[in-house]
Amino acid sequence: MRGRGFIDFSVSGTALLSSAILLRMKSELILKMEEPPKPPLERPTDFVPPPLAFPLRYESTTTSVEEVIKGLLEVLTAERMLPPSAQLILRTPEVFEQVDDFFVKIEENIKAFLQRLFAEAGPTRKKLSFLTLLGKGDPLEAVRMFIMLLFLAVEGRVGLAQPFEFGDIEIELKNDGSTSFD
């Protein structure tokens, strides 16, 4: 190297690089042997519920009269121990009783409502507004009126239209089964 007049470091650099690579590879093999072995993967266990007990048919069981009497006495004593407030909860609310009366007499109510519609519309049979018919009525009355309107619309006695999605419902009384809404 000195004979050429300059020092060439490429040969010594290549030798140094080769030895460094060999040393790195040997050290990786040694470190790989020192790693602890990986634990085996746990298999998921499925939960298997216990089998259901099948209901017994009353035909296949034998029940004595004493067992029936004993069961009835237990129910009666448990019923007497209930507080009076629990018995009030079991009672039907008055709103449902009123609704039941309304549905029992639904045909009579529809006829009376149709007469009211004719009176409101007058002889010209102008279009009516649901909100003006309702006035300041309570919500229960609004529901009843709407149900009667639906019955009348199904029977073809009135025509219903709602120009806007959340707007008022227009009601038109029918003479011959046709309306201007059709």
Biotite code that builds the C-alpha atoms (Angstrom):
import biotite.structure as struc

atoms = struc.array([
    struc.Atom([0.000, 0.000, 0.000], chain_id="A", res_id=1, res_name="MET", atom_name="CA", element="C"),
    struc.Atom([2.762, 2.338, 0.772], chain_id="A", res_id=2, res_name="ARG", atom_name="CA", element="C"),
    struc.Atom([4.435, 1.362, -2.494], chain_id="A", res_id=3, res_name="GLY", atom_name="CA", element="C"),
    struc.Atom([1.722, 3.039, -4.502], chain_id="A", res_id=4, res_name="ARG", atom_name="CA", element="C"),
    struc.Atom([2.154, 6.243, -2.695], chain_id="A", res_id=5, res_name="GLY", atom_name="CA", element="C"),
    struc.Atom([-1.190, 6.408, -0.906], chain_id="A", res_id=6, res_name="PHE", atom_name="CA", element="C"),
    struc.Atom([-2.934, 4.361, 1.732], chain_id="A", res_id=7, res_name="ILE", atom_name="CA", element="C"),
    struc.Atom([-6.026, 2.450, 0.542], chain_id="A", res_id=8, res_name="ASP", atom_name="CA", element="C"),
    struc.Atom([-8.441, 1.864, 3.410], chain_id="A", res_id=9, res_name="PHE", atom_name="CA", element="C"),
    struc.Atom([-11.070, 0.057, 1.299], chain_id="A", res_id=10, res_name="SER", atom_name="CA", element="C"),
    struc.Atom([-9.508, -3.389, 1.769], chain_id="A", res_id=11, res_name="VAL", atom_name="CA", element="C"),
    struc.Atom([-9.201, -3.001, 5.518], chain_id="A", res_id=12, res_name="SER", atom_name="CA", element="C"),
    struc.Atom([-12.747, -1.505, 5.673], chain_id="A", res_id=13, res_name="GLY", atom_name="CA", element="C"),
    struc.Atom([-14.203, -4.476, 3.828], chain_id="A", res_id=14, res_name="THR", atom_name="CA", element="C"),
    struc.Atom([-12.433, -6.873, 6.192], chain_id="A", res_id=15, res_name="ALA", atom_name="CA", element="C"),
    struc.Atom([-13.689, -4.896, 9.192], chain_id="A", res_id=16, res_name="LEU", atom_name="CA", element="C"),
    struc.Atom([-17.278, -4.885, 7.857], chain_id="A", res_id=17, res_name="LEU", atom_name="CA", element="C"),
    struc.Atom([-17.200, -8.641, 7.204], chain_id="A", res_id=18, res_name="SER", atom_name="CA", element="C"),
    struc.Atom([-15.935, -9.403, 10.693], chain_id="A", res_id=19, res_name="SER", atom_name="CA", element="C"),
    struc.Atom([-18.551, -7.087, 12.247], chain_id="A", res_id=20, res_name="ALA", atom_name="CA", element="C"),
    struc.Atom([-21.356, -8.822, 10.344], chain_id="A", res_id=21, res_name="ILE", atom_name="CA", element="C"),
    struc.Atom([-20.108, -12.270, 11.405], chain_id="A", res_id=22, res_name="LEU", atom_name="CA", element="C"),
    struc.Atom([-19.856, -11.147, 15.036], chain_id="A", res_id=23, res_name="LEU", atom_name="CA", element="C"),
    struc.Atom([-23.400, -9.726, 14.934], chain_id="A", res_id=24, res_name="ARG", atom_name="CA", element="C"),
    struc.Atom([-24.817, -12.939, 13.463], chain_id="A", res_id=25, res_name="MET", atom_name="CA", element="C"),
    struc.Atom([-23.107, -15.100, 16.126], chain_id="A", res_id=26, res_name="LYS", atom_name="CA", element="C"),
    struc.Atom([-24.321, -12.849, 18.947], chain_id="A", res_id=27, res_name="SER", atom_name="CA", element="C"),
    struc.Atom([-27.914, -12.967, 17.634], chain_id="A", res_id=28, res_name="GLU", atom_name="CA", element="C"),
    struc.Atom([-27.783, -16.769, 17.626], chain_id="A", res_id=29, res_name="LEU", atom_name="CA", element="C"),
    struc.Atom([-26.499, -16.790, 21.203], chain_id="A", res_id=30, res_name="ILE", atom_name="CA", element="C"),
    struc.Atom([-29.203, -14.319, 22.330], chain_id="A", res_id=31, res_name="LEU", atom_name="CA", element="C"),
    struc.Atom([-31.865, -16.343, 20.552], chain_id="A", res_id=32, res_name="LYS", atom_name="CA", element="C"),
    struc.Atom([-30.892, -19.399, 22.593], chain_id="A", res_id=33, res_name="MET", atom_name="CA", element="C"),
    struc.Atom([-31.146, -17.440, 25.824], chain_id="A", res_id=34, res_name="GLU", atom_name="CA", element="C"),
    struc.Atom([-34.783, -16.291, 25.218], chain_id="A", res_id=35, res_name="GLU", atom_name="CA", element="C"),
    struc.Atom([-37.331, -18.074, 27.382], chain_id="A", res_id=36, res_name="PRO", atom_name="CA", element="C"),
    struc.Atom([-39.668, -20.369, 25.476], chain_id="A", res_id=37, res_name="PRO", atom_name="CA", element="C"),
    struc.Atom([-43.083, -18.883, 24.635], chain_id="A", res_id=38, res_name="LYS", atom_name="CA", element="C"),
    struc.Atom([-45.926, -20.161, 26.783], chain_id="A", res_id=39, res_name="PRO", atom_name="CA", element="C"),
    struc.Atom([-48.442, -22.298, 24.916], chain_id="A", res_id=40, res_name="PRO", atom_name="CA", element="C"),
    struc.Atom([-51.639, -20.519, 23.877], chain_id="A", res_id=41, res_name="LEU", atom_name="CA", element="C"),
    struc.Atom([-54.599, -21.201, 26.123], chain_id="A", res_id=42, res_name="GLU", atom_name="CA", element="C"),
    struc.Atom([-57.536, -22.773, 24.430], chain_id="A", res_id=43, res_name="ARG", atom_name="CA", element="C"),
    struc.Atom([-60.766, -20.926, 25.121], chain_id="A", res_id=44, res_name="PRO", atom_name="CA", element="C"),
    struc.Atom([-63.175, -22.927, 27.181], chain_id="A", res_id=45, res_name="THR", atom_name="CA", element="C"),
    struc.Atom([-66.822, -22.802, 26.234], chain_id="A", res_id=46, res_name="ASP", atom_name="CA", element="C"),
    struc.Atom([-69.367, -22.436, 28.981], chain_id="A", res_id=47, res_name="PHE", atom_name="CA", element="C"),
    struc.Atom([-71.847, -25.252, 28.768], chain_id="A", res_id=48, res_name="VAL", atom_name="CA", element="C"),
    struc.Atom([-74.953, -24.444, 30.794], chain_id="A", res_id=49, res_name="PRO", atom_name="CA", element="C"),
    struc.Atom([-76.613, -27.207, 32.743], chain_id="A", res_id=50, res_name="PRO", atom_name="CA", element="C"),
    struc.Atom([-79.515, -28.912, 30.996], chain_id="A", res_id=51, res_name="PRO", atom_name="CA", element="C"),
    struc.Atom([-82.969, -27.445, 31.484], chain_id="A", res_id=52, res_name="LEU", atom_name="CA", element="C"),
    struc.Atom([-85.516, -29.290, 33.529], chain_id="A", res_id=53, res_name="ALA", atom_name="CA", element="C"),
    struc.Atom([-88.472, -30.161, 31.344], chain_id="A", res_id=54, res_name="PHE", atom_name="CA", element="C"),
    struc.Atom([-91.857, -29.075, 32.644], chain_id="A", res_id=55, res_name="PRO", atom_name="CA", element="C"),
    struc.Atom([-94.009, -31.843, 33.917], chain_id="A", res_id=56, res_name="LEU", atom_name="CA", element="C"),
    struc.Atom([-97.427, -32.350, 32.447], chain_id="A", res_id=57, res_name="ARG", atom_name="CA", element="C"),
    struc.Atom([-100.219, -32.398, 34.933], chain_id="A", res_id=58, res_name="TYR", atom_name="CA", element="C"),
    struc.Atom([-101.521, -35.649, 33.415], chain_id="A", res_id=59, res_name="GLU", atom_name="CA", element="C"),
    struc.Atom([-98.333, -37.511, 34.289], chain_id="A", res_id=60, res_name="SER", atom_name="CA", element="C"),
    struc.Atom([-98.074, -36.262, 37.878], chain_id="A", res_id=61, res_name="THR", atom_name="CA", element="C"),
    struc.Atom([-100.076, -37.480, 40.768], chain_id="A", res_id=62, res_name="THR", atom_name="CA", element="C"),
    struc.Atom([-101.287, -34.765, 43.063], chain_id="A", res_id=63, res_name="THR", atom_name="CA", element="C"),
    struc.Atom([-103.234, -35.642, 46.125], chain_id="A", res_id=64, res_name="SER", atom_name="CA", element="C"),
    struc.Atom([-106.104, -33.618, 47.498], chain_id="A", res_id=65, res_name="VAL", atom_name="CA", element="C"),
    struc.Atom([-104.042, -32.811, 50.582], chain_id="A", res_id=66, res_name="GLU", atom_name="CA", element="C"),
    struc.Atom([-101.298, -31.237, 48.440], chain_id="A", res_id=67, res_name="GLU", atom_name="CA", element="C"),
    struc.Atom([-103.851, -29.105, 46.566], chain_id="A", res_id=68, res_name="VAL", atom_name="CA", element="C"),
    struc.Atom([-105.420, -27.920, 49.827], chain_id="A", res_id=69, res_name="ILE", atom_name="CA", element="C"),
    struc.Atom([-101.983, -27.170, 51.276], chain_id="A", res_id=70, res_name="LYS", atom_name="CA", element="C"),
    struc.Atom([-101.037, -25.124, 48.185], chain_id="A", res_id=71, res_name="GLY", atom_name="CA", element="C"),
    struc.Atom([-104.306, -23.171, 48.306], chain_id="A", res_id=72, res_name="LEU", atom_name="CA", element="C"),
    struc.Atom([-103.833, -22.403, 51.996], chain_id="A", res_id=73, res_name="LEU", atom_name="CA", element="C"),
    struc.Atom([-100.290, -21.116, 51.310], chain_id="A", res_id=74, res_name="GLU", atom_name="CA", element="C"),
    struc.Atom([-101.596, -18.804, 48.584], chain_id="A", res_id=75, res_name="VAL", atom_name="CA", element="C"),
    struc.Atom([-104.384, -17.507, 50.822], chain_id="A", res_id=76, res_name="LEU", atom_name="CA", element="C"),
    struc.Atom([-102.020, -16.770, 53.703], chain_id="A", res_id=77, res_name="THR", atom_name="CA", element="C"),
    struc.Atom([-99.575, -15.049, 51.342], chain_id="A", res_id=78, res_name="ALA", atom_name="CA", element="C"),
    struc.Atom([-102.453, -12.971, 49.922], chain_id="A", res_id=79, res_name="GLU", atom_name="CA", element="C"),
    struc.Atom([-103.490, -11.816, 53.398], chain_id="A", res_id=80, res_name="ARG", atom_name="CA", element="C"),
    struc.Atom([-99.922, -10.722, 54.138], chain_id="A", res_id=81, res_name="MET", atom_name="CA", element="C"),
    struc.Atom([-99.833, -8.342, 51.154], chain_id="A", res_id=82, res_name="LEU", atom_name="CA", element="C"),
    struc.Atom([-99.940, -4.683, 52.157], chain_id="A", res_id=83, res_name="PRO", atom_name="CA", element="C"),
    struc.Atom([-103.084, -2.768, 51.129], chain_id="A", res_id=84, res_name="PRO", atom_name="CA", element="C"),
    struc.Atom([-101.053, -0.551, 48.757], chain_id="A", res_id=85, res_name="SER", atom_name="CA", element="C"),
    struc.Atom([-100.132, -3.595, 46.646], chain_id="A", res_id=86, res_name="ALA", atom_name="CA", element="C"),
    struc.Atom([-103.803, -4.388, 46.112], chain_id="A", res_id=87, res_name="GLN", atom_name="CA", element="C"),
    struc.Atom([-104.437, -0.846, 44.862], chain_id="A", res_id=88, res_name="LEU", atom_name="CA", element="C"),
    struc.Atom([-101.766, -1.256, 42.198], chain_id="A", res_id=89, res_name="ILE", atom_name="CA", element="C"),
    struc.Atom([-103.557, -4.282, 40.804], chain_id="A", res_id=90, res_name="LEU", atom_name="CA", element="C"),
    struc.Atom([-106.704, -2.217, 40.152], chain_id="A", res_id=91, res_name="ARG", atom_name="CA", element="C"),
    struc.Atom([-107.321, -1.002, 36.580], chain_id="A", res_id=92, res_name="THR", atom_name="CA", element="C"),
    struc.Atom([-106.658, 2.740, 36.127], chain_id="A", res_id=93, res_name="PRO", atom_name="CA", element="C"),
    struc.Atom([-109.685, 4.950, 35.513], chain_id="A", res_id=94, res_name="GLU", atom_name="CA", element="C"),
    struc.Atom([-108.349, 6.088, 32.148], chain_id="A", res_id=95, res_name="VAL", atom_name="CA", element="C"),
    struc.Atom([-108.689, 2.567, 30.774], chain_id="A", res_id=96, res_name="PHE", atom_name="CA", element="C"),
    struc.Atom([-112.209, 2.273, 32.176], chain_id="A", res_id=97, res_name="GLU", atom_name="CA", element="C"),
    struc.Atom([-113.179, 5.476, 30.350], chain_id="A", res_id=98, res_name="GLN", atom_name="CA", element="C"),
    struc.Atom([-111.603, 4.200, 27.148], chain_id="A", res_id=99, res_name="VAL", atom_name="CA", element="C"),
    struc.Atom([-113.511, 0.951, 27.493], chain_id="A", res_id=100, res_name="ASP", atom_name="CA", element="C"),
    struc.Atom([-116.803, 2.850, 27.777], chain_id="A", res_id=101, res_name="ASP", atom_name="CA", element="C"),
    struc.Atom([-115.821, 4.872, 24.717], chain_id="A", res_id=102, res_name="PHE", atom_name="CA", element="C"),
    struc.Atom([-115.076, 1.780, 22.637], chain_id="A", res_id=103, res_name="PHE", atom_name="CA", element="C"),
    struc.Atom([-118.264, 0.043, 23.773], chain_id="A", res_id=104, res_name="VAL", atom_name="CA", element="C"),
    struc.Atom([-120.318, 2.942, 22.416], chain_id="A", res_id=105, res_name="LYS", atom_name="CA", element="C"),
    struc.Atom([-118.013, 3.725, 19.473], chain_id="A", res_id=106, res_name="ILE", atom_name="CA", element="C"),
    struc.Atom([-120.726, 3.573, 16.807], chain_id="A", res_id=107, res_name="GLU", atom_name="CA", element="C"),
    struc.Atom([-122.977, 5.952, 18.723], chain_id="A", res_id=108, res_name="GLU", atom_name="CA", element="C"),
    struc.Atom([-120.044, 8.294, 19.321], chain_id="A", res_id=109, res_name="ASN", atom_name="CA", element="C"),
    struc.Atom([-119.117, 8.221, 15.621], chain_id="A", res_id=110, res_name="ILE", atom_name="CA", element="C"),
    struc.Atom([-122.683, 9.104, 14.584], chain_id="A", res_id=111, res_name="LYS", atom_name="CA", element="C"),
    struc.Atom([-122.765, 11.998, 17.048], chain_id="A", res_id=112, res_name="ALA", atom_name="CA", element="C"),
    struc.Atom([-119.350, 13.181, 15.840], chain_id="A", res_id=113, res_name="PHE", atom_name="CA", element="C"),
    struc.Atom([-120.486, 13.039, 12.196], chain_id="A", res_id=114, res_name="LEU", atom_name="CA", element="C"),
    struc.Atom([-123.531, 15.153, 13.078], chain_id="A", res_id=115, res_name="GLN", atom_name="CA", element="C"),
    struc.Atom([-121.191, 17.639, 14.745], chain_id="A", res_id=116, res_name="ARG", atom_name="CA", element="C"),
    struc.Atom([-119.043, 17.742, 11.601], chain_id="A", res_id=117, res_name="LEU", atom_name="CA", element="C"),
    struc.Atom([-122.105, 18.433, 9.432], chain_id="A", res_id=118, res_name="PHE", atom_name="CA", element="C"),
    struc.Atom([-123.183, 21.208, 11.808], chain_id="A", res_id=119, res_name="ALA", atom_name="CA", element="C"),
    struc.Atom([-119.694, 22.775, 11.790], chain_id="A", res_id=120, res_name="GLU", atom_name="CA", element="C"),
    struc.Atom([-119.364, 22.592, 7.996], chain_id="A", res_id=121, res_name="ALA", atom_name="CA", element="C"),
    struc.Atom([-122.769, 24.085, 7.332], chain_id="A", res_id=122, res_name="GLY", atom_name="CA", element="C"),
    struc.Atom([-124.731, 23.681, 4.110], chain_id="A", res_id=123, res_name="PRO", atom_name="CA", element="C"),
    struc.Atom([-121.724, 24.628, 1.934], chain_id="A", res_id=124, res_name="THR", atom_name="CA", element="C"),
    struc.Atom([-119.729, 21.674, 3.268], chain_id="A", res_id=125, res_name="ARG", atom_name="CA", element="C"),
    struc.Atom([-116.548, 23.702, 3.682], chain_id="A", res_id=126, res_name="LYS", atom_name="CA", element="C"),
    struc.Atom([-113.282, 22.056, 4.723], chain_id="A", res_id=127, res_name="LYS", atom_name="CA", element="C"),
    struc.Atom([-112.781, 21.790, 8.472], chain_id="A", res_id=128, res_name="LEU", atom_name="CA", element="C"),
    struc.Atom([-109.606, 21.966, 10.520], chain_id="A", res_id=129, res_name="SER", atom_name="CA", element="C"),
    struc.Atom([-108.819, 19.293, 13.095], chain_id="A", res_id=130, res_name="PHE", atom_name="CA", element="C"),
    struc.Atom([-107.218, 21.817, 15.450], chain_id="A", res_id=131, res_name="LEU", atom_name="CA", element="C"),
    struc.Atom([-110.238, 24.140, 15.356], chain_id="A", res_id=132, res_name="THR", atom_name="CA", element="C"),
    struc.Atom([-112.550, 21.186, 15.990], chain_id="A", res_id=133, res_name="LEU", atom_name="CA", element="C"),
    struc.Atom([-110.424, 20.155, 18.930], chain_id="A", res_id=134, res_name="LEU", atom_name="CA", element="C"),
    struc.Atom([-110.277, 23.618, 20.455], chain_id="A", res_id=135, res_name="GLY", atom_name="CA", element="C"),
    struc.Atom([-108.730, 23.471, 23.904], chain_id="A", res_id=136, res_name="LYS", atom_name="CA", element="C"),
    struc.Atom([-109.716, 19.865, 24.543], chain_id="A", res_id=137, res_name="GLY", atom_name="CA", element="C"),
    struc.Atom([-107.699, 17.477, 26.625], chain_id="A", res_id=138, res_name="ASP", atom_name="CA", element="C"),
    struc.Atom([-105.350, 14.898, 25.043], chain_id="A", res_id=139, res_name="PRO", atom_name="CA", element="C"),
    struc.Atom([-107.788, 12.037, 25.672], chain_id="A", res_id=140, res_name="LEU", atom_name="CA", element="C"),
    struc.Atom([-110.480, 13.881, 23.726], chain_id="A", res_id=141, res_name="GLU", atom_name="CA", element="C"),
    struc.Atom([-108.007, 14.533, 20.884], chain_id="A", res_id=142, res_name="ALA", atom_name="CA", element="C"),
    struc.Atom([-107.210, 10.822, 20.652], chain_id="A", res_id=143, res_name="VAL", atom_name="CA", element="C"),
    struc.Atom([-110.902, 9.906, 20.659], chain_id="A", res_id=144, res_name="ARG", atom_name="CA", element="C"),
    struc.Atom([-111.664, 12.466, 17.964], chain_id="A", res_id=145, res_name="MET", atom_name="CA", element="C"),
    struc.Atom([-108.775, 11.252, 15.808], chain_id="A", res_id=146, res_name="PHE", atom_name="CA", element="C"),
    struc.Atom([-109.901, 7.616, 16.137], chain_id="A", res_id=147, res_name="ILE", atom_name="CA", element="C"),
    struc.Atom([-113.435, 8.572, 15.106], chain_id="A", res_id=148, res_name="MET", atom_name="CA", element="C"),
    struc.Atom([-112.033, 10.502, 12.116], chain_id="A", res_id=149, res_name="LEU", atom_name="CA", element="C"),
    struc.Atom([-110.071, 7.431, 11.061], chain_id="A", res_id=150, res_name="LEU", atom_name="CA", element="C"),
    struc.Atom([-113.196, 5.274, 11.290], chain_id="A", res_id=151, res_name="PHE", atom_name="CA", element="C"),
    struc.Atom([-115.136, 7.799, 9.203], chain_id="A", res_id=152, res_name="LEU", atom_name="CA", element="C"),
    struc.Atom([-112.319, 7.951, 6.638], chain_id="A", res_id=153, res_name="ALA", atom_name="CA", element="C"),
    struc.Atom([-112.262, 4.162, 6.314], chain_id="A", res_id=154, res_name="VAL", atom_name="CA", element="C"),
    struc.Atom([-116.031, 4.121, 5.817], chain_id="A", res_id=155, res_name="GLU", atom_name="CA", element="C"),
    struc.Atom([-115.636, 6.786, 3.115], chain_id="A", res_id=156, res_name="GLY", atom_name="CA", element="C"),
    struc.Atom([-117.676, 9.479, 4.848], chain_id="A", res_id=157, res_name="ARG", atom_name="CA", element="C"),
    struc.Atom([-114.837, 12.003, 5.195], chain_id="A", res_id=158, res_name="VAL", atom_name="CA", element="C"),
    struc.Atom([-111.616, 12.791, 3.380], chain_id="A", res_id=159, res_name="GLY", atom_name="CA", element="C"),
    struc.Atom([-108.455, 13.610, 5.311], chain_id="A", res_id=160, res_name="LEU", atom_name="CA", element="C"),
    struc.Atom([-105.445, 15.565, 4.072], chain_id="A", res_id=161, res_name="ALA", atom_name="CA", element="C"),
    struc.Atom([-102.341, 16.896, 5.768], chain_id="A", res_id=162, res_name="GLN", atom_name="CA", element="C"),
    struc.Atom([-100.517, 19.316, 3.448], chain_id="A", res_id=163, res_name="PRO", atom_name="CA", element="C"),
    struc.Atom([-97.459, 19.635, 5.698], chain_id="A", res_id=164, res_name="PHE", atom_name="CA", element="C"),
    struc.Atom([-95.763, 16.884, 7.660], chain_id="A", res_id=165, res_name="GLU", atom_name="CA", element="C"),
    struc.Atom([-96.443, 18.388, 11.091], chain_id="A", res_id=166, res_name="PHE", atom_name="CA", element="C"),
    struc.Atom([-99.324, 20.641, 10.088], chain_id="A", res_id=167, res_name="GLY", atom_name="CA", element="C"),
    struc.Atom([-103.029, 20.636, 10.702], chain_id="A", res_id=168, res_name="ASP", atom_name="CA", element="C"),
    struc.Atom([-105.301, 17.931, 9.269], chain_id="A", res_id=169, res_name="ILE", atom_name="CA", element="C"),
    struc.Atom([-107.945, 19.133, 6.810], chain_id="A", res_id=170, res_name="GLU", atom_name="CA", element="C"),
    struc.Atom([-111.289, 17.336, 6.932], chain_id="A", res_id=171, res_name="ILE", atom_name="CA", element="C"),
    struc.Atom([-113.703, 17.323, 3.998], chain_id="A", res_id=172, res_name="GLU", atom_name="CA", element="C"),
    struc.Atom([-117.145, 15.774, 4.242], chain_id="A", res_id=173, res_name="LEU", atom_name="CA", element="C"),
    struc.Atom([-118.048, 13.490, 1.333], chain_id="A", res_id=174, res_name="LYS", atom_name="CA", element="C"),
    struc.Atom([-121.381, 13.513, -0.469], chain_id="A", res_id=175, res_name="ASN", atom_name="CA", element="C"),
    struc.Atom([-120.970, 10.752, -3.039], chain_id="A", res_id=176, res_name="ASP", atom_name="CA", element="C"),
    struc.Atom([-117.750, 9.134, -1.920], chain_id="A", res_id=177, res_name="GLY", atom_name="CA", element="C"),
    struc.Atom([-115.370, 11.525, -3.696], chain_id="A", res_id=178, res_name="SER", atom_name="CA", element="C"),
    struc.Atom([-113.413, 14.483, -2.387], chain_id="A", res_id=179, res_name="THR", atom_name="CA", element="C"),
    struc.Atom([-111.157, 17.109, -3.854], chain_id="A", res_id=180, res_name="SER", atom_name="CA", element="C"),
    struc.Atom([-108.248, 15.419, -2.041], chain_id="A", res_id=181, res_name="PHE", atom_name="CA", element="C"),
    struc.Atom([-108.436, 12.279, -4.248], chain_id="A", res_id=182, res_name="ASP", atom_name="CA", element="C"),
])
